[in-house]
């Protein structure tokens, strides 16, 4: 069920400072760029960025088009949630379907069935074709070592590529959005947040997220220490047994590479307590695509991925 818009529950000083910083970044984007977009997957981080954008520009509509690069292998619950969000008249949504690029021969299916790495070409081409000069994302520095290197405003070349050596200093909270023709800027308004901050904010601002973030029963199988959802794309393979487990997801992506965690956390307070006791990041524990090589995420970012 959808909660009421824009809860005004008082925030802790820490969360209030993070919210204010992020809102300032969003307003900087609106002021510096002609056609920004907000990358929206329906995952918790992009949901929080959208909530911040609504607060930044209320009572006006969000001045960023939502962009979802849909692998076609997403969790149905997340796609349903995305479409419910898009029904809000304050937002507009554009969906780029990876399947269209597969059908055209621009990208090819991987032998392992995962499509997360296939998002880069559709993303870069959609940015170019729709003329986005800035694209906002929900990445945080605590997620993964390559993302820890990002500035808030991240310059990308005309091919969408990221060069860590081209990152600009951001002293005193000053953000430089200048770029050459054909380049674009990726912007990360919640860079300084942690996973725990995101969940505290979801609780205190009464933000709705997909139900798969909470414990539920699901048919899963174990592979490389992760519980993956049984389905036509990723398994189970020979020798892998499907079982019913009570699980939840800490992050959402392609079903074939996003693992669940065993959990009994059915409420937001239980989720927050579970996170505070965890010794791994959500991506480190549950994303097989990040484990393809030691530099998997950084290599993908250099090619144009977020």
Secondary structure as the mmCIF struct_conf table of DSSP 4:
data_model
#
loop_
_struct_conf.conf_type_id
_struct_conf.id
_struct_conf.beg_label_comp_id
_struct_conf.beg_label_asym_id
_struct_conf.beg_label_seq_id
_struct_conf.end_label_comp_id
_struct_conf.end_label_asym_id
_struct_conf.end_label_seq_id
HELX_LH_PP_P HELX_LH_PP_P1 UNK A 2 UNK A 4
BEND BEND1 UNK A 5 UNK A 6
HELX_LH_PP_P HELX_LH_PP_P2 UNK A 9 UNK A 12
HELX_RH_AL_P HELX_RH_AL_P1 UNK A 13 UNK A 32
BEND BEND2 UNK A 34 UNK A 35
STRN STRN1 UNK A 36 UNK A 39
BEND BEND3 UNK A 42 UNK A 43
HELX_RH_AL_P HELX_RH_AL_P2 UNK A 44 UNK A 57
TURN_TY1_P TURN_TY1_P1 UNK A 58 UNK A 59
BEND BEND4 UNK A 60 UNK A 60
HELX_LH_PP_P HELX_LH_PP_P3 UNK A 61 UNK A 62
BEND BEND5 UNK A 63 UNK A 64
STRN STRN2 UNK A 65 UNK A 70
BEND BEND6 UNK A 72 UNK A 72
HELX_RH_AL_P HELX_RH_AL_P3 UNK A 76 UNK A 86
TURN_TY1_P TURN_TY1_P2 UNK A 87 UNK A 87
BEND BEND7 UNK A 88 UNK A 88
TURN_TY1_P TURN_TY1_P3 UNK A 89 UNK A 90
STRN STRN3 UNK A 93 UNK A 97
HELX_RH_AL_P HELX_RH_AL_P4 UNK A 98 UNK A 104
TURN_TY1_P TURN_TY1_P4 UNK A 105 UNK A 105
BEND BEND8 UNK A 106 UNK A 107
TURN_TY1_P TURN_TY1_P5 UNK A 111 UNK A 112
HELX_RH_3T_P HELX_RH_3T_P1 UNK A 116 UNK A 118
HELX_RH_AL_P HELX_RH_AL_P5 UNK A 119 UNK A 130
TURN_TY1_P TURN_TY1_P6 UNK A 131 UNK A 131
BEND BEND9 UNK A 133 UNK A 133
STRN STRN4 UNK A 134 UNK A 137
TURN_TY1_P TURN_TY1_P7 UNK A 141 UNK A 142
BEND BEND10 UNK A 143 UNK A 143
TURN_TY1_P TURN_TY1_P8 UNK A 145 UNK A 146
HELX_RH_3T_P HELX_RH_3T_P2 UNK A 147 UNK A 149
BEND BEND11 UNK A 152 UNK A 152
STRN STRN5 UNK A 153 UNK A 156
TURN_TY1_P TURN_TY1_P9 UNK A 158 UNK A 159
STRN STRN6 UNK A 162 UNK A 162
HELX_RH_3T_P HELX_RH_3T_P3 UNK A 164 UNK A 166
HELX_LH_PP_P HELX_LH_PP_P4 UNK A 167 UNK A 169
HELX_RH_3T_P HELX_RH_3T_P4 UNK A 171 UNK A 173
TURN_TY1_P TURN_TY1_P10 UNK A 181 UNK A 182
STRN STRN7 UNK A 184 UNK A 188
TURN_TY1_P TURN_TY1_P11 UNK A 189 UNK A 192
HELX_RH_AL_P HELX_RH_AL_P6 UNK A 195 UNK A 204
TURN_TY1_P TURN_TY1_P12 UNK A 205 UNK A 206
HELX_RH_3T_P HELX_RH_3T_P5 UNK A 211 UNK A 213
BEND BEND12 UNK A 214 UNK A 214
STRN STRN8 UNK A 216 UNK A 223
TURN_TY1_P TURN_TY1_P13 UNK A 224 UNK A 225
STRN STRN9 UNK A 226 UNK A 229
HELX_LH_PP_P HELX_LH_PP_P5 UNK A 230 UNK A 230
STRN STRN10 UNK A 231 UNK A 231
TURN_TY1_P TURN_TY1_P14 UNK A 232 UNK A 234
STRN STRN11 UNK A 235 UNK A 235
TURN_TY1_P TURN_TY1_P15 UNK A 238 UNK A 239
HELX_LH_PP_P HELX_LH_PP_P6 UNK A 240 UNK A 242
STRN STRN12 UNK A 243 UNK A 248
BEND BEND13 UNK A 250 UNK A 251
TURN_TY1_P TURN_TY1_P16 UNK A 255 UNK A 257
STRN STRN13 UNK A 258 UNK A 258
HELX_LH_PP_P HELX_LH_PP_P7 UNK A 259 UNK A 259
STRN STRN14 UNK A 260 UNK A 260
STRN STRN15 UNK A 261 UNK A 262
BEND BEND14 UNK A 267 UNK A 267
HELX_RH_AL_P HELX_RH_AL_P7 UNK A 268 UNK A 277
BEND BEND15 UNK A 279 UNK A 280
HELX_RH_AL_P HELX_RH_AL_P8 UNK A 282 UNK A 286
STRN STRN16 UNK A 287 UNK A 287
HELX_RH_3T_P HELX_RH_3T_P6 UNK A 288 UNK A 291
BEND BEND16 UNK A 292 UNK A 293
TURN_TY1_P TURN_TY1_P17 UNK A 294 UNK A 295
HELX_RH_AL_P HELX_RH_AL_P9 UNK A 296 UNK A 303
TURN_TY1_P TURN_TY1_P18 UNK A 304 UNK A 304
#
